[in-house]
Amino acid sequence: MKTLSIYNKLIIYFLLVSLLPLIGLGYLSYHQLNGVIRENSLRLLSLIAVETAYKIEEMIRSRRAEIQAWSRLPMFIEALDKKAAAKRPEINAIFDQWMAYYPMYSLLLLVDADHRVFAVNSVTAQGQPLSTGNLIGNQISEGPWFSEAAQTGFYMSGFRHSSLLSHIMGNQGNSMSLSMPIRDAADNICGYFIAYLNWNYVQDILDVAQAAHAQDLAGLLFMLDLDSNRFIAHRNPKLYGEPYPLRVDLKSTVERNPAGILNVDWPEPKTIGYAQVSGMRAGESQPWVVVVEAPDEVIYRQAKFLRVLFMTLTILAVLAIIIIVYFISRRFSDPLLQLVNGAQAIAAGNMNVEMPVKSVDEIGILANTFNQMSDALRERDEELRRTNQQLEEANRLKSEFLANVSHELRTPMNSILGFTTLVLQRTGDSLPEQQRNNLIKVRKNTLQLLKLLNSILDLSKIEAGSMDVAVEEFSLASLMDGCHHTILPLLEGRPIELSAAASDRSLVLYTDRNKLQQIIINLLGNAAKFTEKGYLRTGYVVVNDPGFSGAEKGPGPWVRIWVEDSGIGVHEKDLENIFNEFRQVDGSPSRKYGGTGLGLSISKKLAKLLGGDILVKSELGFGSTFTVVIPVRHEMAQPLVRNEYEHPLPPARAVEDNGTPEPAAAASGSGGESD
């Protein structure tokens, strides 16, 4: 399984340890600072509205103080009290002078007690003449400018469109009027001082405030009439008197809180700061509210800039951390990777690895320990090599000894077998029964010994690598039939059914016929030995996948030949031992089933010699299935070797009364599920 290297892990760990706190701290800082900036922006909206409302209030207070001072001038009191028309020109001249010094006024009127105009200015603040002479002596209609002024001592109208101003000034007549009664020495009202405020002066206050905060907040500053929710001051004069599109009940909101912030999502997302203009007396307020309107994109403009700044700084910090982490990781991982490469070299067999010790820290200690371990392994490897050579030599001598002994024993065994057979054939029934039985026993035991010797010789040849493969062309179905015929005598007297299944009886193999025959007979003999009743089943099928690891990927298909029985089976833990030499599941001297433990070992080695293998499946008490898998064409096979039908299988061997095959099949080995 592929895993991350320590270098990559160090980079990941260092990045996690360094980046997570950095990103978390950056996010918290950004979030907090963003909130502060947004709060300051919203607070600034409210402060601008409050500051502008305060300036308008101060302007109105100043105008009231001016009108109050003017209404107490003795000249005005005397002229109105005595109806001294002779003083009118002088008063008109004073009004004209005041217009030059007080440009916030549009019209100044001195009205007598009968509400008739006594004096009026004749020029504008810019010195332009006004046609106001025809106003002298005209009576002004009743209104709060008289009644409320007489009752409270001062009257201030709201924003209004004055037809008088519109007629005189030739404009829309936008204004507000201030009125104060004039009293004589007896405290009787002898007239009124009325001033019409130039509304452009109010608009100038808004424009100046907006210009002063243009760098801080690009908001739009205007003033509304709360009663009608209409514009009364706006940089676009065409909007005067037009309703302000707002779904919120602004009047109720202002009554609850005279100054504050509102978030509006229609007709577009925006935020407004507002402040109500206070009246001239404590507890009074004008029905005016100063509004500062700013779109959300303006409110969050600094927040967006801050976000970009934080992202840029974070990216730069991440890049710097990655570079630092890269070099730190290399410093830690390079020595460890050298140790890994050294360990892999040792695992590959190179015992001459020497690790450089470049530090005195833990890694240096580890490298030094590694070198000591490498030296110890080198010595141990040399010792094991010498021991292995000794064992190989001992094993070679053992195999040579067994082969020599077996070869020397075969000559007398063949002589004994030959003479015993000759005596039995020539004497017939003339021998006494006891002597005849003794000769049969001698012949039987001689066959067993000869079979054992042949197995030992086969094993020795295989281990010595002197076993050759003689490739032939033959019919697998014919070979299987011959093997069945050979094994039938072993099944006599037992309720065992022998059956065969073949997917293609015309299948031709190109391999060593005798070795494959020996394998099949070994497996069949093994199955017959350990099956008391039930069945023995054989069969074969051609496949493309051999089904076992380590198979040589040849150009041709594979054949799977199986031998299945219903015998005693093998425990799962013993399956790995049944193919070992001289190993049996029941290794006690009193074991029920005979055998030397060489049959399956020889069969597996022969199968590997043919380029295949033997697979086994078994369950204790339910039988076993041995499967021989070999290539259809051996790698040494020539296009044509010989025709199977010109060389049929040899006739079936004779079988002793005890079910043991004759020497003609001595190459069959000993077999056995645990044999």
C-alpha positions in Angstrom: 0.0 0.0 0.0 1.4 3.3 -1.0 1.9 5.8 1.8 3.2 9.3 2.2 6.9 9.8 2.7 8.2 11.3 5.9 9.2 14.4 3.9 5.6 14.9 2.7 4.3 14.2 6.2 6.6 16.8 7.7 5.5 19.3 5.2 1.8 18.6 5.9 2.3 18.6 9.7 4.3 21.8 9.7 1.8 23.5 7.3 -1.1 22.4 9.5 0.6 23.6 12.7 1.6 26.9 11.2 -1.2 27.7 8.7 -4.2 26.7 10.8 -3.5 29.2 13.6 -2.5 31.8 11.0 -5.6 31.4 9.0 -7.8 31.2 12.1 -6.2 34.3 13.7 -6.4 36.1 10.3 -10.1 35.2 10.0 -10.9 36.3 13.5 -8.9 39.6 13.1 -10.6 40.2 9.8 -14.0 39.5 11.2 -13.5 41.7 14.2 -11.9 44.5 12.2 -14.5 44.2 9.5 -17.2 44.6 12.2 -15.4 47.6 13.7 -15.1 49.3 10.2 -18.8 48.5 9.4 -19.8 49.8 12.8 -17.7 53.0 12.3 -19.2 53.5 8.9 -22.8 53.2 10.2 -21.9 55.4 13.2 -20.5 57.9 10.8 -23.8 58.0 8.9 -25.6 58.8 12.1 -23.0 61.4 13.2 -23.2 63.2 9.8 -27.0 63.4 10.1 -26.8 64.6 13.7 -24.1 67.2 12.9 -26.0 68.5 9.9 -29.2 68.7 11.9 -27.4 70.6 14.6 -26.0 73.1 12.1 -29.5 73.7 10.8 -30.7 74.2 14.4 -27.9 76.6 15.1 -28.8 78.5 11.9 -32.4 78.8 13.0 -31.4 79.9 16.5 -29.1 82.5 15.0 -31.9 83.8 12.8 -34.3 83.9 15.7 -31.8 85.9 17.7 -31.3 88.3 14.8 -35.1 88.8 14.3 -35.6 89.2 18.1 -32.9 91.9 18.2 -34.3 93.7 15.2 -37.9 93.6 16.5 -36.7 95.6 19.5 -35.1 98.4 17.7 -36.6 101.7 18.9 -36.8 103.0 15.3 -39.2 100.2 14.3 -41.3 100.5 17.5 -41.6 104.3 17.1 -42.4 104.1 13.4 -45.1 101.5 13.9 -46.5 103.0 17.1 -46.8 106.5 15.5 -47.4 105.2 12.0 -44.6 107.5 10.9 -44.6 107.0 7.2 -41.7 109.4 6.9 -39.4 106.8 8.4 -40.3 104.2 5.8 -37.6 105.2 3.3 -35.0 105.0 6.1 -36.2 101.6 7.2 -36.3 100.3 3.7 -32.7 101.4 3.3 -31.7 99.6 6.5 -33.4 96.5 5.1 -31.4 96.7 1.9 -28.2 97.1 3.9 -29.1 94.0 6.0 -29.7 92.0 2.8 -26.1 92.6 1.8 -24.8 91.4 5.2 -27.3 88.6 5.8 -27.6 86.7 2.5 -29.6 83.9 4.1 -32.7 86.1 3.9 -34.9 86.5 0.8 -37.4 89.1 2.1 -37.7 91.3 5.3 -41.1 92.7 6.2 -42.2 95.2 8.8 -45.9 94.9 9.3 -48.1 97.2 11.4 -50.8 96.1 13.9 -53.4 96.1 11.1 -51.3 93.5 9.2 -50.3 95.9 6.5 -46.8 96.1 5.1 -45.0 99.1 6.5 -41.5 98.5 5.1 -39.8 95.9 2.9 -36.4 95.5 1.3 -36.1 96.5 -2.4 -32.9 94.5 -3.4 -31.7 90.9 -3.1 -28.6 89.8 -1.2 -26.8 90.1 -4.5 -27.9 93.7 -4.9 -30.5 93.0 -7.6 -33.6 95.2 -7.4 -36.9 93.7 -6.4 -40.4 94.9 -7.3 -41.6 95.1 -3.7 -42.8 98.7 -3.7 -46.4 97.7 -4.5 -46.4 95.6 -1.2 -46.4 98.8 0.9 -49.8 99.3 2.5 -51.1 95.9 1.4 -52.7 93.8 4.1 -51.3 90.3 4.7 -53.8 87.6 5.2 -54.3 86.1 8.6 -52.2 83.2 9.6 -50.1 81.6 12.3 -47.4 84.1 11.5 -49.6 86.6 13.4 -51.7 84.6 15.8 -49.0 82.1 17.0 -46.4 84.9 17.1 -48.7 87.0 19.2 -49.4 84.1 21.5 -46.0 82.5 21.9 -43.7 85.5 21.0 -42.2 83.7 18.0 -43.4 81.7 15.0 -41.4 79.6 12.6 -43.1 77.9 9.7 -41.9 74.7 8.1 -40.7 74.3 4.6 -43.2 76.1 2.3 -43.8 77.3 -1.2 -44.6 81.0 -0.9 -46.6 82.4 -3.7 -45.4 85.9 -2.6 -41.8 85.0 -2.9 -42.5 83.1 -6.1 -44.0 86.3 -7.5 -41.3 88.6 -6.3 -38.2 86.5 -6.7 -39.3 84.7 -9.9 -38.5 81.2 -8.5 -40.3 78.3 -6.9 -40.7 80.3 -3.7 -39.1 77.6 -1.5 -38.7 79.2 1.9 -39.6 79.3 5.6 -40.9 82.3 7.4 -39.9 83.6 10.8 -42.2 86.0 12.6 -41.9 87.9 15.9 -44.3 90.6 17.4 -43.1 94.1 18.1 -44.3 95.6 21.3 -44.5 99.3 22.5 -43.6 100.7 25.9 -47.0 99.5 27.2 -46.2 96.0 26.0 -48.9 96.2 23.4 -48.3 94.7 20.0 -47.8 97.5 17.5 -46.6 95.4 14.6 -44.7 92.3 13.4 -41.2 91.6 12.0 -41.4 88.9 9.4 -38.4 87.4 7.6 -38.5 84.9 4.7 -35.4 82.6 4.9 -33.6 81.8 1.6 -34.1 78.0 1.4 -31.0 77.7 -0.7 -29.1 78.6 2.4 -30.4 75.5 4.1 -29.5 73.4 1.0 -26.0 75.0 1.2 -25.6 73.6 4.7 -26.4 70.1 3.5 -24.1 70.5 0.5 -21.2 71.7 2.6 -21.7 68.8 5.1 -21.8 66.3 2.2 -18.7 67.8 0.7 -16.9 67.8 4.0 -17.4 64.0 4.4 -17.0 63.0 0.7 -13.7 61.3 1.5 -15.0 59.4 4.4 -18.4 58.3 3.0 -19.8 58.8 -0.4 -23.3 59.3 0.9 -26.2 61.4 -0.3 -27.4 64.1 2.2 -31.0 65.5 2.1 -33.9 66.5 4.3 -37.4 65.2 4.6 -40.7 66.5 6.0 -41.8 63.8 8.4 -45.5 64.6 8.1 -45.6 64.1 4.4 -42.4 62.0 3.9 -41.4 64.3 1.1 -38.2 65.9 0.1 -37.7 69.5 1.4 -34.0 69.7 0.7 -32.1 67.9 -2.0 -29.2 68.6 -4.3 -31.7 68.0 -7.2 -34.3 70.8 -6.8 -36.7 68.9 -9.1 -37.2 66.4 -6.2 -38.6 69.1 -3.9 -42.0 68.0 -2.8 -41.6 64.5 -4.2 -42.2 61.5 -1.9 -39.2 59.5 -0.6 -39.5 55.8 -1.6 -39.2 54.1 1.7 -41.3 51.2 3.0 -40.4 51.9 6.6 -42.6 54.2 8.7 -40.0 56.8 9.2 -42.1 59.1 11.3 -42.8 56.4 13.9 -39.2 55.4 13.9 -38.1 59.0 14.5 -40.6 59.4 17.3 -39.1 56.4 19.0 -35.5 57.4 18.4 -34.8 60.9 17.1 -31.4 59.8 15.6 -30.2 56.4 14.4 -29.5 54.0 11.6 -31.9 52.1 9.3 -31.2 49.3 6.9 -33.3 49.4 3.7 -33.5 46.8 1.0 -35.8 48.5 -1.4 -35.6 49.8 -4.0 -31.9 48.8 -3.5 -29.9 47.6 -0.5 -28.7 50.7 1.4 -28.2 52.1 4.8 -29.5 55.5 6.0 -28.5 57.6 9.0 -31.1 60.1 10.2 -31.5 62.9 12.8 -34.5 65.1 13.6 -34.1 68.8 13.7 -35.0 70.2 17.1 -37.3 73.1 17.8 -36.5 76.4 19.4 -38.0 75.4 22.8 -37.2 72.5 25.0 -39.1 69.4 24.1 -40.1 70.7 20.7 -39.0 69.3 17.4 -39.4 70.4 13.8 -41.1 68.0 11.5 -37.8 67.8 9.6 -35.4 64.9 9.5 -31.9 65.0 8.0 -31.1 61.8 6.1 -27.7 60.5 5.0 -28.2 57.7 2.5 -25.4 55.4 1.4 -25.6 52.2 -0.8 -24.3 49.0 0.9 -21.5 48.8 -1.6 -20.3 52.2 -0.3 -20.7 51.1 3.4 -18.8 47.8 2.7 -16.2 49.4 0.4 -13.6 49.6 3.1 -14.5 46.1 4.2 -13.9 44.8 0.7 -10.6 46.5 0.6 -9.8 45.0 4.0 -10.8 41.6 2.7 -8.5 41.9 -0.3 -5.7 43.2 1.9 -6.1 40.3 4.4 -6.2 37.8 1.5 -3.1 39.2 0.0 -1.2 39.2 3.3 -2.5 35.7 4.0 -1.3 34.4 0.6 2.1 36.1 1.1 2.3 34.6 4.6 1.4 31.2 3.3 4.0 31.3 0.6 6.6 32.4 3.1 5.6 29.6 5.5 5.7 27.0 2.6 9.2 28.1 1.7 10.3 28.0 5.3 8.6 24.6 5.9 10.2 23.2 2.7 13.7 23.9 4.0 12.9 22.8 7.6 11.4 19.6 6.3 14.3 18.9 4.0 16.7 19.4 7.0 14.8 16.9 9.1 13.8 14.4 6.3 17.0 14.1 4.3 18.9 12.2 7.0 15.9 10.0 7.6 15.6 9.4 3.9 19.2 8.4 3.8 18.6 5.9 6.6 15.6 4.6 4.7 17.7 4.2 1.5 20.4 2.5 3.5 17.8 0.1 5.1 16.4 -0.7 1.6 19.9 -1.4 0.3 20.6 -3.8 3.2 17.2 -5.4 2.5 18.3 -5.8 -1.1 21.4 -7.6 0.1 24.0 -4.8 0.1 25.7 -5.1 3.5 28.4 -2.5 2.7 26.2 0.5 3.4 27.8 3.2 5.6 25.6 6.2 6.8 27.4 9.6 7.2 27.0 11.0 10.7 26.6 14.8 10.3 25.1 15.7 13.7 25.2 14.8 17.3 21.4 15.0 17.9 19.0 12.1 17.9 19.3 11.7 14.1 23.1 11.5 14.4 22.7 8.9 17.2 20.3 7.0 14.9 22.8 7.1 12.0 25.6 5.9 14.2 23.4 3.1 15.6 22.4 2.2 12.0 26.1 1.8 11.1 26.6 -0.4 14.1 23.6 -2.5 13.1 24.9 -2.7 9.5 28.2 -4.0 10.8 26.5 -6.6 13.0 24.3 -7.6 10.1 27.3 -7.9 7.8 29.0 -10.2 10.3 25.7 -12.2 10.9 25.2 -12.5 7.1 28.7 -13.8 6.6 28.1 -16.3 9.4 24.7 -17.4 7.9 26.3 -17.7 4.5 28.9 -20.1 5.9 26.3 -22.0 7.8 24.1 -22.2 4.7 27.0 -23.5 2.6 27.5 -26.2 5.2 23.8 -27.1 5.3 23.7 -27.2 1.5 26.7 -29.4 1.4 25.2 -31.7 4.1 21.9 -31.8 2.1 23.8 -32.6 -1.1 25.7 -35.4 0.7 22.4 -36.6 2.1 20.7 -36.6 -1.3 23.7 -38.2 -2.9 23.8 -40.8 -0.2 20.1 -41.6 -0.5 20.4 -41.8 -4.3 23.4 -44.1 -4.1 21.8 -46.3 -1.4 18.6 -46.4 -3.4 20.4 -47.2 -6.6 22.4 -50.0 -4.9 19.3 -51.4 -3.3 17.3 -51.5 -6.5 19.5 -54.3 -8.0 18.8 -56.8 -5.2 15.2 -55.7 -5.0 14.7 -56.3 -8.7 16.4 -59.7 -8.4 14.2 -60.7 -5.4 11.1 -59.5 -7.2 12.1 -61.3 -10.4 12.9 -64.6 -8.8 9.7 -64.5 -6.6 7.6 -63.8 -9.6 9.3 -66.5 -11.6 8.7 -69.1 -8.8 5.1 -68.1 -8.5 4.5 -68.4 -12.2 6.3 -71.7 -12.7 5.1 -73.6 -9.7 1.5 -72.5 -10.1 -0.6 -74.3 -7.5 2.0 -77.0 -6.8 3.4 -75.2 -3.9 1.9 -75.6 -0.5 -0.5 -72.8 0.4 1.6 -71.5 3.2 4.8 -71.3 1.1 2.8 -69.6 -1.8 1.4 -67.0 0.7 4.9 -66.4 2.0 6.2 -65.8 -1.6 3.3 -63.4 -2.3 4.2 -61.4 0.9 7.8 -61.3 -0.2 6.8 -60.0 -3.6 4.4 -57.5 -2.1 7.0 -56.0 0.3 9.6 -56.0 -2.4 7.2 -53.9 -4.6 6.7 -51.5 -1.6 10.5 -51.1 -1.1 11.1 -50.6 -4.8 8.4 -48.0 -5.0 10.0 -46.2 -2.0 13.4 -46.3 -3.7 12.0 -44.9 -7.0 10.4 -42.0 -5.0 13.7 -41.2 -3.3 15.5 -41.3 -6.7 12.9 -39.0 -8.2 13.2 -36.6 -5.3 17.0 -36.6 -5.6 16.9 -35.9 -9.3 14.5 -33.0 -8.8 16.5 -31.5 -6.0 19.7 -31.9 -8.0 18.1 -30.3 -11.1 18.9 -33.3 -13.3 15.2 -34.1 -14.0 14.5 -33.4 -17.7 11.2 -32.6 -19.4 10.5 -34.8 -22.4 7.8 -32.9 -24.3 5.3 -35.0 -26.2 2.1 -34.4 -28.1 -0.7 -36.5 -26.6 -4.4 -36.6 -25.9 -5.3 -35.6 -22.3 -8.6 -37.7 -22.4 -6.6 -40.8 -23.3 -4.2 -40.2 -20.5 -7.0 -39.7 -18.0 -8.7 -42.9 -19.2 -5.5 -44.8 -18.6 -5.1 -43.3 -15.1 -8.7 -44.3 -14.3 -8.0 -47.9 -15.5 -4.8 -48.0 -13.4 -6.5 -46.9 -10.2 -9.7 -49.1 -10.5 -8.2 -52.1 -8.7 -7.6 -49.9 -5.6 -11.3 -49.2 -5.3 -12.5 -52.8 -5.4 -14.4 -53.9 -2.4 -15.4 -50.3 -1.4 -18.5 -48.4 -2.2 -16.7 -45.7 -4.2 -18.0 -44.2 -7.4 -15.3 -43.2 -10.0 -16.5 -40.6 -12.5 -14.9 -38.3 -15.0 -15.9 -35.0 -16.6 -14.1 -33.5 -19.7 -14.9 -30.3 -21.4 -13.1 -31.3 -24.6 -12.0 -34.9 -25.3 -10.1 -33.7 -28.3 -7.7 -31.6 -26.2 -4.1 -32.2 -27.1 -1.3 -31.3 -24.7 2.4 -30.6 -25.4 4.2 -31.5 -22.3 5.9 -34.4 -20.5 3.4 -37.2 -20.6 5.0 -39.5 -18.1 5.4 -36.8 -15.5 1.8 -35.7 -15.8 0.7 -39.3 -15.7 2.7 -39.8 -12.5 1.1 -36.7 -11.0 -2.4 -37.8 -11.8 -1.9 -41.4 -10.6 -0.3 -40.1 -7.3 -3.4 -37.9 -6.7 -5.8 -40.7 -7.6 -3.9 -43.1 -5.4 -3.9 -40.6 -2.6 -7.6 -40.0 -2.9 -8.3 -43.7 -3.0 -6.2 -44.3 0.1 -8.1 -41.8 2.2 -11.7 -42.4 0.9 -13.6 -45.3 2.5 -16.8 -44.6 0.6 -18.4 -42.0 -1.5 -16.9 -40.8 -4.8 -13.8 -39.9 -6.7 -14.3 -37.4 -9.5 -11.9 -36.2 -12.1 -12.1 -33.7 -14.9 -10.3 -30.9 -16.7 -11.1 -27.6 -18.4 -9.1 -25.1 -20.5 -8.8 -21.6 -18.9 -6.9 -18.4 -19.7 -6.0 -17.6 -16.1 -4.0 -20.2 -14.2 -5.4 -19.0 -10.9 -2.2 -19.0 -8.9 0.5 -16.4 -8.2 3.9 -16.7 -9.8 2.6 -18.4 -12.9 4.6 -17.8 -16.1 2.6 -15.8 -18.6 3.0 -18.1 -21.6 1.5 -17.4 -25.0 -1.1 -20.3 -24.8 -4.0 -21.3 -22.5 -3.8 -23.4 -19.4 -5.5 -26.7 -18.4 -6.9 -27.3 -15.0 -7.1 -31.0 -14.0 -8.9 -31.8 -10.7 -9.2 -34.9 -8.5 -12.0 -34.6 -6.0 -12.8 -37.1 -3.3 -15.2 -37.5 -0.4 -12.5 -38.8 2.0 -11.4 -37.8 5.4 -10.2 -34.3 4.3 -7.4 -32.2 5.9 -7.6 -29.5 8.5 -7.0 -26.0 7.3 -3.9 -25.6 9.5 -2.3 -28.7 8.0 -2.8 -27.7 4.3 0.6 -25.9 4.2 2.4 -29.0 5.3 1.0 -31.7 3.1 3.4 -30.9 0.2 6.5 -31.0 2.4 8.9 -34.0 2.1 8.4 -36.8 4.6 5.6 -34.9 6.3 2.2 -36.4 7.0 -0.8 -35.1 9.0 -0.7 -38.2 11.2 3.0 -38.6 11.9 2.7 -41.1 14.8 4.2 -44.6 14.5 0.7 -46.0 14.9 -0.9 -44.0 12.1 -3.8 -45.6 10.3 -2.7 -44.9 6.7 0.6 -45.9 5.3 3.0 -44.0 3.1 6.4 -42.2 3.3 5.2 -38.6 2.8 6.9 -38.2 -0.6 4.0 -38.6 -3.1 2.5 -35.1 -2.8 5.9 -33.5 -2.5 7.1 -35.2 -5.7 3.8 -34.4 -7.5 4.0 -30.7 -6.7 7.7 -30.5 -7.7 6.8 -32.2 -11.0 3.9 -29.8 -11.6 6.3 -26.9 -11.1 8.8 -28.6 -13.5 6.0 -28.6 -16.1 5.5 -24.9 -15.6 2.4 -25.1 -13.3 1.4 -25.9 -9.8 -1.0 -28.0 -7.6 -3.8 -26.2 -5.7 -5.8 -27.8 -2.9 -9.1 -27.2 -1.2 -10.1 -29.4 1.7 -12.4 -29.5 4.7 -11.9 -31.9 7.5 -14.5 -34.7 7.3 -15.8 -33.6 3.8 -13.1 -34.6 1.4 -10.5 -32.8 -0.7 -10.0 -31.4 -4.2 -6.5 -31.3 -5.7 -6.2 -29.2 -8.9 -3.2 -29.5 -11.3 -2.7 -26.4 -13.4 -0.2 -26.6 -16.2 0.2 -24.8 -19.6 -1.4 -26.6 -22.6 1.9 -26.1 -24.4 5.1 -26.4 -22.4 7.7 -23.7 -23.1 10.1 -26.3 -24.5 7.4 -27.8 -26.9 8.2 -28.0 -30.6 5.4 -27.6 -33.2 5.4 -31.3 -33.8 6.9 -34.0 -31.5 4.9 -37.2 -32.1 1.3 -38.2 -32.6 -0.5 -39.5 -29.6 -2.5 -42.0 -31.6 0.7 -43.6 -32.9 1.9 -44.2 -29.3 -1.1 -45.2 -27.2 -1.0 -45.5 -23.4 0.7 -48.6 -22.1 -1.7 -51.3 -20.9 -3.0 -51.1 -17.4 -0.7 -52.4 -14.8 -1.5 -55.5 -12.8 -2.6 -54.7 -9.3 -1.8 -56.8 -6.2 -4.5 -58.2 -4.1 -3.9 -55.4 -1.6 -4.5 -52.7 -4.2 -0.9 -51.6 -4.9 0.1 -51.0 -8.5 2.8 -53.1 -10.2 6.3 -51.8 -10.7 5.4 -50.7 -14.2 3.9 -47.7 -12.4 6.6 -47.4 -9.8 7.1 -43.8 -10.9 3.7 -43.0 -9.5 5.2 -42.2 -6.1 3.6 -42.8 -2.7 0.8 -40.2 -2.7 -1.7 -39.4 0.1 -3.6 -36.4 1.2 -1.2 -36.1 4.0 1.3 -38.4 2.4 
